[in-house]
Amino acid sequence: MDIPADAREFPIVRWDIPTNAGEFPVDAGDIPTNAGEFPVDARDIPADAREFRSGSIVGGCRQVLQGCWGRGAKDAAQARYTIGGMPDAHETQLARFVNRILHGDCRTVLTQLPDACVDLIITSPPYADQRKHVYGGVHPDQYVEWFLPIAAELKRVLKPTGSFVLNIKERVVNGERHTYVLELILAMRQQGWLWTEEYLWHKKNCYPGKWPNRFRDAWERLLHFTKQKQFKMFQEAVMVPMGEWRHERLKKLGANDLHRFNSRAGSGFGKRVANWIGREYAYPTNVLHMATECYNRYHAATFPVELPAWFIKLFTEPATSC
């Protein structure tokens, strides 16, 4: 038998088991009503079950017990569970959201999440009332007031080491750019956010066009906010190929290439070209060259999948939440 002597009663933690689950001695949850007495079989519990505690996996408790539902227990080892242990309120509250797509109003869904549980948030909210015929919108003059309560909830659920990326662009009102995005940045700083960086999305397939006083937009802002100066960032995950140019350029180095050579213009910028010898990849810039989504039929302004994917690689690691 793989169950330790002090665990024969197997007091399963309170999780997602309904009160109509028969005689199963647990408080709450969503185990089917035909669960009966739910007898736990020693064969369904891994030998190292003492340290088998449910955490970041959705329904971790249900995975531990799924052998008793007739689905096998081979996935039980994926959950971390301690016999006789109790998950904290944070784990219990978060479990039903992990590894699921939630379709709902963020102003409602966010209030259900516990504090500091998300590693990355990336969103493209309505650009004021620019597409109000599709999904409504908010007048630019009221945009900051409308967005700040949402930003406060985002800040609450974001981990201290997490990142928030806001895809947004000012619209034109009465022939000039409105300042609501700039006003929002300042207001969010007052709210406690750090405006850490700004990335630009260059829409490389943007078609030509003009107005009497400007040309067509071909870029959008990607504002990077954090809660503190130290945050998770995995720069190596988004490195790009050096390119064929390096073979000719690095073939013969001059004296100024072998040490840090500062610009003669007095700008303070400098580089050491010899650092690139033997490298296959380099760090990218903060300009992302990506085509817009051309095949979407259900939304007026979707960004390409590659856009959030790039930030997911940059700011998260496997098994984190975003």
Order of alpha helices (4+ residues) and beta strands (2+ residues): alpha-alpha-alpha-beta-alpha-alpha-beta-beta-beta-alpha-beta-beta-beta-beta-beta-alpha-beta-beta-beta-beta-alpha
